[in-house]
Amino acid sequence: MSRRILQRFPEILQGIPLDPYTKRYSPPFDEFEVDCCVLPQRATTVFPAISGPSIFIVTSGQGKMQTESSNNEELKEGSVFFVPIDTQITIACISDLQLYRAGVNSKFL
């Protein structure tokens, strides 16, 4: 029995700048997209509310997160948090913060 093997290479996405600190990476399908945010010390950014849930992962640095229902939750390397639909997030950097948001593709919503 002969099997045909197709060799495929990953597509490297370039990302589209959303603001001075954040790039969006949208794969060629509708299930999800990823935002990468790199905040320098004392910078602040806002992730607008979206019509789907998100997961945030902090890969380095320290900061504070604020929503309508919570104030100044501490963020640090290794933090992972779930954000429900229609929730705006404000992130303030304390020490060179890098985080990622994975959520439903905005083209799908």
Secondary structure, DSSP 8 states (H G I E B T S, - for coil): ---------------EESSSSEEEE--SSSS-EEEEEEE-TT-EEEE---SS-EEEEEEEEEEEEE-SS---EEEETT-EEEE-TT--EEEEEEEEEEEEEEES-TTT-
